[in-house]
Amino acid sequence: MKCRKCGAELPEQALVCGNCGTPVEPYDSQEQRRREQEEYRRKNREEEHFASAGCARASLILGILSIVSVTMPYITIILSVAAIAFGILGSRSRRRGQAIVGIVLGVVMLLTGMVLLVCLAALEPYEEELAELFTGYLNDYMQ
């Protein structure tokens, strides 16, 4: 037997739900029991859709933030992975378009961040020379 309010599994002799405290009343008919079970399922589906819509929106926002943070490759990679994960979770909601855009932005920016890291690693031995070159150009520009 299940609680009519929270859906917790109850022993047959229970008088009160141990989870939410709702008094347990026997079902008048199978039809009433079926309606209550359907209402419980509908409520859970609505909550899942609401959570999925939030994940889709989060995916889009994280995808945009990964673009904004492109000058910091480590942050870009972290935000991109999060955008992809939330996009996958939100892809079954009514906001599926936002989830797809978040996934696409996440993938593109993940690849961009990885390329930037490789480029930075390749330029590391020349860091001092590049800094001197840049300061020279900056000094020439300021004069």
N, CA, C and O atoms as a MOPAC input file, in Angstrom:
PM7 MOZYME 1SCF
protein

 N      0.85400 1    -1.16900 1     0.00000 1
 C      0.00000 1     0.00000 1     0.00000 1
 C      0.90300 1     1.23600 1     0.00000 1
 O      1.97800 1     1.23000 1     0.60000 1
 N      0.45100 1     2.30100 1    -0.68400 1
 C      1.22300 1     3.53500 1    -0.77000 1
 C      0.44700 1     4.68100 1    -0.14600 1
 O     -0.78400 1     4.69300 1    -0.13300 1
 N      1.20500 1     5.65200 1     0.37400 1
 C      0.60800 1     6.85300 1     0.94900 1
 C     -0.02900 1     7.67500 1    -0.16400 1
 O      0.54800 1     7.82100 1    -1.24100 1
 N     -1.21500 1     8.20800 1     0.09600 1
 C     -1.92800 1     9.00100 1    -0.90600 1
 C     -1.25900 1    10.35300 1    -1.14200 1
 O     -1.39000 1    10.92700 1    -2.22400 1
 N     -0.54300 1    10.86800 1    -0.14100 1
 C      0.04500 1    12.19400 1    -0.26000 1
 C      1.45700 1    12.15500 1    -0.84100 1
 O      1.74900 1    12.85100 1    -1.81400 1
 N      2.33300 1    11.34300 1    -0.24600 1
 C      3.73700 1    11.36800 1    -0.67500 1
 C      4.14900 1    10.15500 1    -1.49900 1
 O      5.21500 1    10.16800 1    -2.11400 1
 N      3.33400 1     9.11500 1    -1.52400 1
 C      3.64300 1     7.94700 1    -2.34100 1
 C      4.57300 1     6.94900 1    -1.68400 1
 O      4.99900 1     5.98900 1    -2.32600 1
 N      4.90000 1     7.15600 1    -0.40300 1
 C      5.80000 1     6.24100 1     0.30200 1
 C      5.13400 1     4.87300 1     0.46800 1
 O      3.91800 1     4.77900 1     0.63200 1
 N      5.94200 1     3.82600 1     0.42400 1
 C      5.43900 1     2.46500 1     0.59800 1
 C      5.12500 1     2.25600 1     2.07800 1
 O      5.94800 1     2.56000 1     2.94100 1
 N      3.91900 1     1.72900 1     2.36900 1
 C      3.46500 1     1.54100 1     3.74900 1
 C      3.09600 1     0.08600 1     3.99800 1
 O      2.63200 1    -0.60700 1     3.09300 1
 N      3.30300 1    -0.37500 1     5.22600 1
 C      2.80800 1    -1.71400 1     5.55500 1
 C      1.27200 1    -1.70400 1     5.57500 1
 O      0.65700 1    -0.66300 1     5.80600 1
 N      0.67000 1    -2.85200 1     5.33600 1
 C     -0.79400 1    -2.94300 1     5.22400 1
 C     -1.51300 1    -2.50700 1     6.50200 1
 O     -2.62100 1    -1.97600 1     6.42300 1
 N     -0.91500 1    -2.71700 1     7.67700 1
 C     -1.57900 1    -2.38900 1     8.93300 1
 C     -1.30700 1    -0.95900 1     9.40500 1
 O     -1.74500 1    -0.58900 1    10.49400 1
 N     -0.60300 1    -0.15200 1     8.62600 1
 C     -0.25800 1     1.20900 1     9.02900 1
 C     -1.49800 1     2.08400 1     9.12400 1
 O     -2.40500 1     1.99000 1     8.29700 1
 N     -1.52400 1     2.94000 1    10.14800 1
 C     -2.61300 1     3.87600 1    10.34100 1
 C     -2.21500 1     5.29200 1     9.91000 1
 O     -3.06200 1     6.11200 1     9.55600 1
 N     -0.88300 1     5.55800 1     9.94800 1
 C     -0.34900 1     6.86500 1     9.58700 1
 C      0.89600 1     6.64200 1     8.74500 1
 O      1.65100 1     5.70200 1     8.99200 1
 N      1.11500 1     7.49100 1     7.76000 1
 C      2.32600 1     7.40200 1     6.92900 1
 C      3.52600 1     7.78800 1     7.77800 1
 O      3.52900 1     8.84400 1     8.41100 1
 N      4.54000 1     6.93900 1     7.79400 1
 C      5.75100 1     7.22200 1     8.54900 1
 C      6.60000 1     8.31400 1     7.91200 1
 O      7.47900 1     8.87200 1     8.56800 1
 N      6.35400 1     8.62400 1     6.65300 1
 C      7.14700 1     9.62400 1     5.93600 1
 C      6.58100 1    11.03400 1     6.10100 1
 O      7.32600 1    11.96200 1     6.41400 1
 N      5.26700 1    11.20800 1     5.89300 1
 C      4.68300 1    12.55500 1     5.91900 1
 C      3.63700 1    12.74000 1     7.01000 1
 O      3.20100 1    13.87000 1     7.23400 1
 N      3.21600 1    11.68700 1     7.69500 1
 C      2.26100 1    11.80700 1     8.78900 1
 C      0.79800 1    11.83900 1     8.37500 1
 O     -0.07500 1    12.08900 1     9.20600 1
 N      0.52100 1    11.58900 1     7.10200 1
 C     -0.86100 1    11.60600 1     6.62200 1
 C     -1.58700 1    10.35300 1     7.11100 1
 O     -1.05400 1     9.24900 1     7.01000 1
 N     -2.80500 1    10.52000 1     7.64300 1
 C     -3.56000 1     9.32900 1     8.05600 1
 C     -3.84100 1     8.42900 1     6.86600 1
 O     -4.14900 1     8.89900 1     5.77100 1
 N     -3.73000 1     7.13500 1     7.09800 1
 C     -3.93800 1     6.16100 1     6.03200 1
 C     -5.38500 1     5.68700 1     6.09100 1
 O     -5.85300 1     5.21500 1     7.12700 1
 N     -6.08300 1     5.81700 1     4.97600 1
 C     -7.46100 1     5.34800 1     4.88200 1
 C     -7.51400 1     4.28000 1     3.80400 1
 O     -6.83800 1     4.39500 1     2.78100 1
 N     -8.30200 1     3.25300 1     4.02200 1
 C     -8.39200 1     2.21900 1     2.99000 1
 C     -9.06300 1     2.78200 1     1.72900 1
 O     -9.89400 1     3.68700 1     1.80500 1
 N     -8.69700 1     2.24400 1     0.60600 1
 C     -9.28500 1     2.67500 1    -0.66500 1
 C    -10.71300 1     2.18400 1    -0.76300 1
 O    -11.03000 1     1.04400 1    -0.42500 1
 N    -11.58400 1     3.09700 1    -1.24600 1
 C    -12.98600 1     2.73300 1    -1.43600 1
 C    -13.14700 1     1.81600 1    -2.63300 1
 O    -13.97500 1     0.90600 1    -2.62200 1
 N    -12.35800 1     2.05700 1    -3.66000 1
 C    -12.49300 1     1.23800 1    -4.85500 1
 C    -11.17400 1     1.22900 1    -5.61200 1
 O    -10.28300 1     2.04100 1    -5.36300 1
 N    -11.07800 1     0.30600 1    -6.52300 1
 C     -9.89900 1     0.23200 1    -7.38500 1
 C     -9.78800 1     1.48400 1    -8.24600 1
 O     -8.68300 1     1.94400 1    -8.53500 1
 N    -10.93400 1     2.03900 1    -8.65900 1
 C    -10.94000 1     3.23400 1    -9.49600 1
 C    -10.32000 1     4.41900 1    -8.75700 1
 O     -9.53800 1     5.17400 1    -9.33500 1
 N    -10.66800 1     4.58000 1    -7.48500 1
 C    -10.09200 1     5.67000 1    -6.69000 1
 C     -8.57800 1     5.48500 1    -6.55000 1
 O     -7.81500 1     6.44400 1    -6.66100 1
 N     -8.16400 1     4.27200 1    -6.31200 1
 C     -6.73200 1     3.98200 1    -6.18200 1
 C     -6.01100 1     4.28800 1    -7.50400 1
 O     -4.93200 1     4.88000 1    -7.49700 1
 N     -6.59700 1     3.88900 1    -8.62500 1
 C     -5.98300 1     4.14100 1    -9.92100 1
 C     -5.86200 1     5.63800 1   -10.18800 1
 O     -4.83300 1     6.09600 1   -10.68500 1
 N     -6.91400 1     6.41200 1    -9.85900 1
 C     -6.87100 1     7.86600 1   -10.05500 1
 C     -5.77600 1     8.51700 1    -9.22000 1
 O     -5.06100 1     9.39100 1    -9.70900 1
 N     -5.64200 1     8.10400 1    -7.98300 1
 C     -4.61800 1     8.68200 1    -7.11900 1
 C     -3.21400 1     8.32700 1    -7.59600 1
 O     -2.30400 1     9.15300 1    -7.53900 1
 N     -3.04600 1     7.10400 1    -8.06300 1
 C     -1.74100 1     6.71600 1    -8.60800 1
 C     -1.41400 1     7.52200 1    -9.86200 1
 O     -0.26800 1     7.93200 1   -10.04600 1
 N     -2.39600 1     7.75400 1   -10.72100 1
 C     -2.19600 1     8.54800 1   -11.93100 1
 C     -1.86100 1     9.99400 1   -11.57800 1
 O     -1.00300 1    10.60600 1   -12.21400 1
 N     -2.52800 1    10.53600 1   -10.57900 1
 C     -2.24300 1    11.90500 1   -10.12800 1
 C     -0.81000 1    12.00600 1    -9.59700 1
 O     -0.10600 1    12.98200 1    -9.85800 1
 N     -0.39900 1    10.99900 1    -8.86400 1
 C      0.97600 1    10.96900 1    -8.33500 1
 C      1.98900 1    10.91700 1    -9.48000 1
 O      2.99000 1    11.63400 1    -9.45400 1
 N      1.73800 1    10.07900 1   -10.47600 1
 C      2.63700 1     9.98600 1   -11.64300 1
 C      2.68100 1    11.30900 1   -12.41300 1
 O      3.75400 1    11.74900 1   -12.82600 1
 N      1.52100 1    11.94600 1   -12.60700 1
 C      1.45600 1    13.21800 1   -13.32200 1
 C      2.25700 1    14.28500 1   -12.59100 1
 O      2.98100 1    15.06000 1   -13.21600 1
 N      2.13000 1    14.32500 1   -11.27700 1
 C      2.86300 1    15.29200 1   -10.46900 1
 C      4.37300 1    15.07700 1   -10.61400 1
 O      5.12800 1    16.04100 1   -10.74100 1
 N      4.80500 1    13.83200 1   -10.59400 1
 C      6.23100 1    13.54000 1   -10.75000 1
 C      6.73300 1    13.92700 1   -12.13900 1
 O      7.84300 1    14.44300 1   -12.27100 1
 N      5.92300 1    13.68200 1   -13.18300 1
 C      6.32000 1    14.06700 1   -14.54500 1
 C      6.48000 1    15.57800 1   -14.65600 1
 O      7.42300 1    16.05900 1   -15.28500 1
 N      5.55800 1    16.33000 1   -14.04600 1
 C      5.65400 1    17.79300 1   -14.07700 1
 C      6.93100 1    18.26800 1   -13.40300 1
 O      7.59800 1    19.17500 1   -13.90000 1
 N      7.27300 1    17.65900 1   -12.27100 1
 C      8.50000 1    18.03700 1   -11.57300 1
 C      9.72700 1    17.70700 1   -12.41400 1
 O     10.68000 1    18.48500 1   -12.44100 1
 N      9.71900 1    16.56000 1   -13.10600 1
 C     10.83700 1    16.19000 1   -13.96800 1
 C     10.97800 1    17.17600 1   -15.12000 1
 O     12.09200 1    17.57800 1   -15.45600 1
 N      9.84200 1    17.57800 1   -15.74100 1
 C      9.89500 1    18.53700 1   -16.84600 1
 C     10.41900 1    19.88200 1   -16.37000 1
 O     11.18700 1    20.53800 1   -17.07300 1
 N     10.00200 1    20.29400 1   -15.17300 1
 C     10.47600 1    21.56800 1   -14.62500 1
 C     11.98400 1    21.51300 1   -14.40700 1
 O     12.69300 1    22.46200 1   -14.74200 1
 N     12.47500 1    20.41700 1   -13.85100 1
 C     13.91100 1    20.26900 1   -13.62900 1
 C     14.65700 1    20.21600 1   -14.95900 1
 O     15.72900 1    20.80800 1   -15.08600 1
 N     14.11000 1    19.52100 1   -15.94600 1
 C     14.75200 1    19.44300 1   -17.25800 1
 C     14.81800 1    20.80900 1   -17.91900 1
 O     15.81700 1    21.14000 1   -18.55700 1
 N     13.76900 1    21.60500 1   -17.77600 1
 C     13.76800 1    22.94900 1   -18.35800 1
 C     14.84400 1    23.80200 1   -17.69600 1
 O     15.49700 1    24.60200 1   -18.36500 1
 N     15.03100 1    23.64000 1   -16.40500 1
 C     16.08900 1    24.36800 1   -15.71500 1
 C     17.46100 1    23.94600 1   -16.19500 1
 O     18.35700 1    24.78000 1   -16.32600 1
 N     17.63500 1    22.66800 1   -16.45700 1
 C     18.91100 1    22.17500 1   -16.97900 1
 C     19.17600 1    22.72200 1   -18.37500 1
 O     20.31500 1    23.05100 1   -18.70500 1
 N     18.14100 1    22.82100 1   -19.19300 1
 C     18.30400 1    23.35800 1   -20.54600 1
 C     18.74100 1    24.81700 1   -20.49200 1
 O     19.64300 1    25.23200 1   -21.22000 1
 N     18.10100 1    25.58000 1   -19.63300 1
 C     18.45800 1    26.99500 1   -19.48600 1
 C     19.88400 1    27.13100 1   -18.94400 1
 O     20.64800 1    27.97400 1   -19.41400 1
 N     20.24100 1    26.31300 1   -17.96800 1
 C     21.59800 1    26.34800 1   -17.41400 1
 C     22.62600 1    26.00500 1   -18.48000 1
 O     23.70600 1    26.59500 1   -18.51100 1
 N     22.30500 1    25.06500 1   -19.34700 1
 C     23.20800 1    24.68800 1   -20.42900 1
 C     23.47700 1    25.87300 1   -21.34600 1
 O     24.62300 1    26.13700 1   -21.71100 1
 N     22.42200 1    26.58100 1   -21.71500 1
 C     22.57800 1    27.74600 1   -22.58300 1
 C     23.43500 1    28.81800 1   -21.91300 1
 O     24.33700 1    29.37400 1   -22.53900 1
 N     23.15800 1    29.10500 1   -20.65800 1
 C     23.91200 1    30.13600 1   -19.93100 1
 C     25.38100 1    29.73200 1   -19.79700 1
 O     26.27100 1    30.55800 1   -19.99800 1
 N     25.63600 1    28.47600 1   -19.46100 1
 C     27.02400 1    28.01900 1   -19.33400 1
 C     27.74600 1    28.05600 1   -20.67800 1
 O     28.93800 1    28.35900 1   -20.73400 1
 N     27.03200 1    27.75100 1   -21.75600 1
 C     27.63400 1    27.84600 1   -23.08400 1
 C     28.03900 1    29.26800 1   -23.41300 1
 O     29.11400 1    29.49700 1   -23.96700 1
 N     27.18600 1    30.22600 1   -23.07600 1
 C     27.50600 1    31.63500 1   -23.31200 1
 C     28.67300 1    32.07100 1   -22.43400 1
 O     29.56800 1    32.77800 1   -22.89700 1
 N     28.67000 1    31.65700 1   -21.18200 1
 C     29.78200 1    31.99900 1   -20.28300 1
 C     31.10600 1    31.40700 1   -20.76500 1
 O     32.16400 1    32.00400 1   -20.56700 1
 N     31.04800 1    30.24600 1   -21.39200 1
 C     32.29500 1    29.65700 1   -21.90300 1
 C     32.85400 1    30.49500 1   -23.05300 1
 O     34.06900 1    30.54000 1   -23.24700 1
 N     31.98200 1    31.15700 1   -23.81600 1
 C     32.45200 1    32.06800 1   -24.86400 1
 C     33.11300 1    33.28900 1   -24.23300 1
 O     34.18500 1    33.72000 1   -24.66100 1
 N     32.46500 1    33.83700 1   -23.21900 1
 C     32.96700 1    35.03500 1   -22.55300 1
 C     34.32500 1    34.76800 1   -21.89800 1
 O     35.17200 1    35.66000 1   -21.84500 1
 N     34.53200 1    33.57000 1   -21.40700 1
 C     35.76300 1    33.24600 1   -20.68300 1
 C     36.84300 1    32.65200 1   -21.57900 1
 O     37.73400 1    31.95800 1   -21.08800 1
 N     36.78300 1    32.90900 1   -22.87700 1
 C     37.69600 1    32.27100 1   -23.81400 1
 C     39.16200 1    32.64500 1   -23.54700 1
 O     40.06200 1    31.90400 1   -23.94100 1
 N     39.41000 1    33.76100 1   -22.89600 1
 C     40.79600 1    34.14500 1   -22.60700 1
 C     41.38600 1    33.33700 1   -21.46100 1
 O     42.58500 1    33.42300 1   -21.19700 1
 N     40.55800 1    32.55400 1   -20.77800 1
 C     41.02000 1    31.69600 1   -19.68500 1
 C     40.66900 1    30.25000 1   -20.03800 1
 O     39.60400 1    29.76500 1   -19.65600 1
 N     41.55100 1    29.55500 1   -20.76300 1
 C     41.20400 1    28.23100 1   -21.30900 1
 C     40.72900 1    27.21000 1   -20.27800 1
 O     39.83100 1    26.41900 1   -20.56600 1
 N     41.31800 1    27.21400 1   -19.08400 1
 C     40.88800 1    26.22900 1   -18.08300 1
 C     39.43500 1    26.46800 1   -17.68100 1
 O     38.65400 1    25.52200 1   -17.56900 1
 N     39.07800 1    27.72100 1   -17.46800 1
 C     37.69500 1    28.06000 1   -17.11000 1
 C     36.76100 1    27.71800 1   -18.26600 1
 O     35.66700 1    27.19600 1   -18.05200 1
 N     37.19500 1    28.01500 1   -19.49200 1
 C     36.38400 1    27.71900 1   -20.67600 1
 C     36.08200 1    26.22600 1   -20.76600 1
 O     34.95200 1    25.83100 1   -21.05300 1
 N     37.09400 1    25.40600 1   -20.52200 1
 C     36.89800 1    23.95500 1   -20.60100 1
 C     35.91800 1    23.48400 1   -19.53600 1
 O     35.03900 1    22.67000 1   -19.82100 1
 N     36.05600 1    23.98300 1   -18.31700 1
 C     35.15800 1    23.56900 1   -17.22700 1
 C     33.71900 1    23.98200 1   -17.53600 1
 O     32.79300 1    23.18600 1   -17.38000 1
 N     33.53500 1    25.23200 1   -17.97600 1
 C     32.18100 1    25.70200 1   -18.30000 1
 C     31.59700 1    24.93700 1   -19.48900 1
 O     30.39600 1    24.66600 1   -19.52400 1
 N     32.43500 1    24.59300 1   -20.45200 1
 C     31.95800 1    23.85200 1   -21.62900 1
 C     31.48700 1    22.45600 1   -21.25300 1
 O     30.44500 1    21.99900 1   -21.72400 1
 N     32.24300 1    21.78900 1   -20.41700 1
 C     31.84100 1    20.44200 1   -19.97700 1
 C     30.52200 1    20.51800 1   -19.20200 1
 O     29.64200 1    19.67500 1   -19.38100 1
 N     30.39100 1    21.52500 1   -18.34900 1
 C     29.14100 1    21.69600 1   -17.60000 1
 C     27.97700 1    21.99600 1   -18.54900 1
 O     26.87300 1    21.48800 1   -18.35400 1
 N     28.21800 1    22.81900 1   -19.57700 1
 C     27.16100 1    23.13300 1   -20.55200 1
 C     26.70200 1    21.87500 1   -21.28200 1
 O     25.50700 1    21.68100 1   -21.50600 1
 N     27.64500 1    21.03400 1   -21.64500 1
 C     27.29700 1    19.78200 1   -22.32900 1
 C     26.48500 1    18.87700 1   -21.41200 1
 O     25.47400 1    18.30900 1   -21.82500 1
 N     26.93300 1    18.74400 1   -20.16000 1
 C     26.23600 1    17.86100 1   -19.21100 1
 C     24.80600 1    18.34900 1   -18.95600 1
 O     23.86000 1    17.56300 1   -19.01700 1
 N     24.65100 1    19.64400 1   -18.67200 1
 C     23.30600 1    20.17500 1   -18.42900 1
 C     22.45500 1    20.10600 1   -19.69000 1
 O     21.24500 1    19.89500 1   -19.60800 1
 N     23.07000 1    20.28000 1   -20.85100 1
 C     22.32900 1    20.17000 1   -22.09900 1
 C     21.76400 1    18.78500 1   -22.31100 1
 O     20.63200 1    18.62500 1   -22.76700 1
 N     22.54900 1    17.79800 1   -21.98300 1
 C     22.07400 1    16.41600 1   -22.11000 1
 C     20.91900 1    16.16900 1   -21.14500 1
 O     19.92300 1    15.54400 1   -21.51100 1
 N     21.05200 1    16.65800 1   -19.91300 1
 C     19.96600 1    16.48700 1   -18.93700 1
 C     18.70300 1    17.24200 1   -19.34500 1
 O     17.59400 1    16.78100 1   -19.07300 1
 N     18.85800 1    18.39500 1   -19.99500 1
 C     17.70500 1    19.20400 1   -20.35700 1
 C     17.14600 1    18.93900 1   -21.73600 1
 O     16.19100 1    19.59500 1   -22.15200 1
 N     17.72200 1    17.98800 1   -22.45500 1
 C     17.30100 1    17.76200 1   -23.84000 1
 C     15.91200 1    17.13500 1   -23.96900 1
 O     15.36200 1    17.09400 1   -25.06900 1
 N     15.34300 1    16.65200 1   -22.88200 1
 C     14.01300 1    16.04200 1   -22.95400 1
 C     12.91200 1    16.98400 1   -22.49400 1
 O     11.76300 1    16.57100 1   -22.33100 1
 N     13.26300 1    18.25600 1   -22.28400 1
 C     12.27000 1    19.21300 1   -21.80200 1
 C     11.63500 1    19.96200 1   -22.96600 1
 O     11.97000 1    19.74700 1   -24.13100 1
 N     10.71200 1    20.84300 1   -22.61300 1
 C     10.08600 1    21.68100 1   -23.62800 1
 C     11.07100 1    22.72400 1   -24.14300 1
 O     10.86400 1    23.28800 1   -25.21800 1
 N     12.11400 1    22.98300 1   -23.41200 1
 C     13.13800 1    23.94900 1   -23.81500 1
 C     14.30200 1    23.23000 1   -24.50300 1
 O     15.46900 1    23.54800 1   -24.27300 1
 N     13.97200 1    22.28600 1   -25.32400 1
 C     14.97500 1    21.46900 1   -25.99700 1
 C     15.91900 1    22.31300 1   -26.85300 1
 O     17.10400 1    21.99700 1   -26.95700 1
 N     15.41100 1    23.37400 1   -27.46100 1
 C     16.24100 1    24.24600 1   -28.29200 1
 C     17.36500 1    24.87700 1   -27.49800 1
 O     18.49800 1    24.95900 1   -27.97100 1
 N     17.05000 1    25.32900 1   -26.27700 1
 C     18.08500 1    25.90400 1   -25.42400 1
 C     19.13700 1    24.85900 1   -25.07600 1
 O     20.33200 1    25.15500 1   -25.04800 1
 N     18.68900 1    23.64600 1   -24.81200 1
 C     19.63100 1    22.57100 1   -24.47400 1
 C     20.54500 1    22.27200 1   -25.65400 1
 O     21.74600 1    22.07400 1   -25.47000 1
 N     19.99700 1    22.23800 1   -26.85400 1
 C     20.80500 1    21.93200 1   -28.03600 1
 C     21.82900 1    23.04000 1   -28.28600 1
 O     22.99200 1    22.76200 1   -28.57900 1
 N     21.39100 1    24.29400 1   -28.16900 1
 C     22.32500 1    25.40700 1   -28.34700 1
 C     23.42100 1    25.33800 1   -27.28400 1
 O     24.59000 1    25.57400 1   -27.59000 1
 N     23.06000 1    25.02000 1   -26.04500 1
 C     24.05400 1    24.88900 1   -24.97600 1
 C     25.05400 1    23.78000 1   -25.26800 1
 O     26.25000 1    23.93800 1   -25.02200 1
 N     24.57000 1    22.66000 1   -25.79100 1
 C     25.46900 1    21.54700 1   -26.13100 1
 C     26.41200 1    21.95700 1   -27.26100 1
 O     27.61300 1    21.69800 1   -27.19200 1
 N     25.87200 1    22.59500 1   -28.29700 1
 C     26.71400 1    23.01000 1   -29.43200 1
 C     27.77000 1    24.01200 1   -28.97000 1
 O     28.94900 1    23.87500 1   -29.29800 1
 N     27.34100 1    25.02200 1   -28.20700 1
 C     28.31600 1    25.98600 1   -27.69100 1
 C     29.35600 1    25.29900 1   -26.81600 1
 O     30.54400 1    25.61200 1   -26.89000 1
 N     28.90800 1    24.36600 1   -25.99100 1
 C     29.83300 1    23.64500 1   -25.12400 1
 C     30.87100 1    22.86600 1   -25.90900 1
 O     32.05500 1    22.89600 1   -25.57400 1
 N     30.43900 1    22.16500 1   -26.95600 1
 C     31.37900 1    21.37400 1   -27.76400 1
 C     32.36700 1    22.28500 1   -28.48100 1
 O     33.57200 1    22.03100 1   -28.48000 1
 N     31.84500 1    23.35500 1   -29.09800 1
 C     32.72200 1    24.27600 1   -29.84100 1
 C     33.74100 1    24.91200 1   -28.89600 1
 O     34.92900 1    24.98400 1   -29.21200 1
 N     33.27600 1    25.36600 1   -27.75000 1
 C     34.18600 1    26.04100 1   -26.82900 1
 C     35.12100 1    25.05600 1   -26.11800 1
 O     36.22500 1    25.43200 1   -25.72300 1
 N     34.69800 1    23.81900 1   -25.95300 1
 C     35.59800 1    22.80300 1   -25.40200 1
 C     36.76900 1    22.58500 1   -26.34600 1
 O     37.92300 1    22.54300 1   -25.92000 1
 N     36.46700 1    22.44700 1   -27.61800 1
 C     37.53600 1    22.28300 1   -28.61500 1
 C     38.41700 1    23.53200 1   -28.67900 1
 O     39.64000 1    23.42700 1   -28.77600 1
 N     37.79800 1    24.71000 1   -28.62600 1
 C     38.55600 1    25.95700 1   -28.65200 1
 C     39.48700 1    26.05600 1   -27.44600 1
 O     40.65200 1    26.42500 1   -27.58700 1
 N     38.98000 1    25.73100 1   -26.28200 1
 C     39.80700 1    25.76900 1   -25.07300 1
 C     40.97300 1    24.80200 1   -25.14300 1
 O     42.07600 1    25.12100 1   -24.70000 1
 N     40.73600 1    23.62700 1   -25.69500 1
 C     41.81100 1    22.63800 1   -25.81700 1
 C     42.88100 1    23.11600 1   -26.80600 1
 O     44.07500 1    22.94700 1   -26.56100 1
 N     42.45300 1    23.70900 1   -27.91600 1
 C     43.39900 1    24.24400 1   -28.89300 1
 C     44.22200 1    25.37400 1   -28.25900 1
 O     45.43400 1    25.45000 1   -28.45900 1
 N     43.56400 1    26.24200 1   -27.50400 1
 C     44.27900 1    27.33200 1   -26.83500 1
 C     45.31600 1    26.79500 1   -25.85000 1
 O     46.42500 1    27.32400 1   -25.76800 1
 N     44.96500 1    25.76100 1   -25.11200 1
 C     45.92700 1    25.17200 1   -24.17400 1
 C     47.13900 1    24.60100 1   -24.90900 1
 O     48.27200 1    24.76300 1   -24.45700 1
 N     46.90600 1    23.94700 1   -26.01700 1
 C     48.00300 1    23.39600 1   -26.81000 1
 C     48.89100 1    24.52600 1   -27.33600 1
 O     50.11700 1    24.42500 1   -27.30000 1
 N     48.26800 1    25.59500 1   -27.82400 1
 C     49.03600 1    26.73800 1   -28.33500 1
 C     49.85200 1    27.39100 1   -27.22000 1
 O     51.01500 1    27.74200 1   -27.41900 1
 N     49.24300 1    27.54900 1   -26.05900 1
 C     49.97400 1    28.14600 1   -24.93900 1
 C     51.14200 1    27.27000 1   -24.50500 1
 O     52.21000 1    27.77700 1   -24.16200 1
 N     50.94000 1    25.96800 1   -24.51900 1
 C     52.02300 1    25.05300 1   -24.15900 1
 C     53.14600 1    25.10900 1   -25.18900 1
 O     54.31900 1    25.00100 1   -24.83200 1
 N     52.79900 1    25.27500 1   -26.45300 1
 C     53.81400 1    25.35000 1   -27.49800 1
 C     54.59200 1    26.65800 1   -27.42500 1
 O     55.76700 1    26.69300 1   -27.79300 1
 N     53.96600 1    27.72600 1   -26.96100 1
 C     54.62300 1    29.02900 1   -26.88400 1
 C     55.38900 1    29.24300 1   -25.57800 1
 O     56.11400 1    30.22900 1   -25.45300 1
 N     55.24900 1    28.36500 1   -24.62700 1
 C     55.87700 1    28.54300 1   -23.32100 1
 C     57.39400 1    28.71400 1   -23.39200 1
 O     57.93000 1    29.56400 1   -22.67900 1
 N     58.11500 1    27.94500 1   -24.22100 1
 C     59.57900 1    28.16000 1   -24.26800 1
 C     59.96600 1    29.55100 1   -24.77100 1
 O     61.07000 1    30.02200 1   -24.49400 1
 N     59.09400 1    30.19300 1   -25.48500 1
 C     59.39300 1    31.50500 1   -26.06300 1
 C     58.76000 1    32.64300 1   -25.26300 1
 O     58.64100 1    33.76200 1   -25.76100 1
 N     58.36000 1    32.36200 1   -24.04000 1
 C     57.62800 1    33.32700 1   -23.24300 1
 C     58.41600 1    34.61700 1   -23.00400 1
 O     57.86400 1    35.70700 1   -23.15600 1
 N     59.68500 1    34.51300 1   -22.63700 1
 C     60.49200 1    35.69900 1   -22.35300 1
 C     60.70800 1    36.52800 1   -23.61900 1
 O     60.60900 1    37.75500 1   -23.58200 1
 N     61.00200 1    35.86600 1   -24.73400 1
 C     61.21400 1    36.59100 1   -25.99100 1
 C     59.94200 1    37.31300 1   -26.43000 1
 O     60.00000 1    38.45600 1   -26.88400 1
 N     58.80800 1    36.65500 1   -26.29500 1
 C     57.54800 1    37.28700 1   -26.67300 1
 C     57.22900 1    38.47100 1   -25.76600 1
 O     56.72800 1    39.49300 1   -26.23500 1
 N     57.51300 1    38.34300 1   -24.47800 1
 C     57.26600 1    39.44200 1   -23.53900 1
 C     58.13800 1    40.64500 1   -23.90000 1
 O     57.65600 1    41.77800 1   -23.88900 1
 N     59.42300 1    40.41400 1   -24.22200 1
 C     60.31400 1    41.51500 1   -24.62300 1
 C     59.82400 1    42.15600 1   -25.92500 1
 O     59.81500 1    43.38100 1   -26.05400 1
 N     59.42400 1    41.33900 1   -26.86800 1
 C     58.92400 1    41.84900 1   -28.13700 1
 C     57.67900 1    42.71000 1   -27.93400 1
 O     57.54300 1    43.78500 1   -28.52000 1
 N     56.78400 1    42.21400 1   -27.09700 1
 C     55.54400 1    42.94400 1   -26.82400 1
 C     55.84000 1    44.26200 1   -26.12300 1
 O     55.27100 1    45.28900 1   -26.49100 1
 N     56.72100 1    44.25900 1   -25.11800 1
 C     57.04900 1    45.50200 1   -24.43200 1
 C     57.74400 1    46.46700 1   -25.36900 1
 O     57.52600 1    47.67400 1   -25.26800 1
 N     58.56200 1    45.98400 1   -26.26700 1
 C     59.18600 1    46.85400 1   -27.25200 1
 C     58.16100 1    47.54100 1   -28.13500 1
 O     58.24400 1    48.74700 1   -28.36800 1
 N     57.19100 1    46.77700 1   -28.62900 1
 C     56.12100 1    47.36600 1   -29.44000 1
 C     55.29500 1    48.35700 1   -28.61600 1
 O     54.89700 1    49.41000 1   -29.11500 1
 N     55.04800 1    48.01900 1   -27.38400 1
 C     54.26500 1    48.90500 1   -26.52900 1
 C     55.00000 1    50.21400 1   -26.25500 1
 O     54.39500 1    51.28600 1   -26.26800 1
 N     56.31000 1    50.12500 1   -26.00800 1
 C     57.11700 1    51.33600 1   -25.78400 1
 C     57.15600 1    52.20000 1   -27.03900 1
 O     57.05200 1    53.42300 1   -26.95100 1
 N     57.30400 1    51.57700 1   -28.20400 1
 C     57.30100 1    52.32600 1   -29.44300 1
 C     55.95700 1    53.02800 1   -29.67800 1
 O     55.90800 1    54.15000 1   -30.18100 1
 N     54.90500 1    52.36500 1   -29.31400 1
 C     53.57500 1    52.93200 1   -29.50700 1
 C     53.34000 1    54.10800 1   -28.56300 1
 O     52.71000 1    55.09400 1   -28.94600 1
 N     53.84200 1    54.01200 1   -27.33200 1
 C     53.63100 1    55.05500 1   -26.34100 1
 C     54.43400 1    56.32100 1   -26.65700 1
 O     54.05700 1    57.40500 1   -26.21200 1
 N     55.53200 1    56.21000 1   -27.41400 1
 C     56.35700 1    57.39500 1   -27.72700 1
 C     55.85000 1    58.17600 1   -28.85900 1
 O     56.44400 1    59.19000 1   -29.22400 1

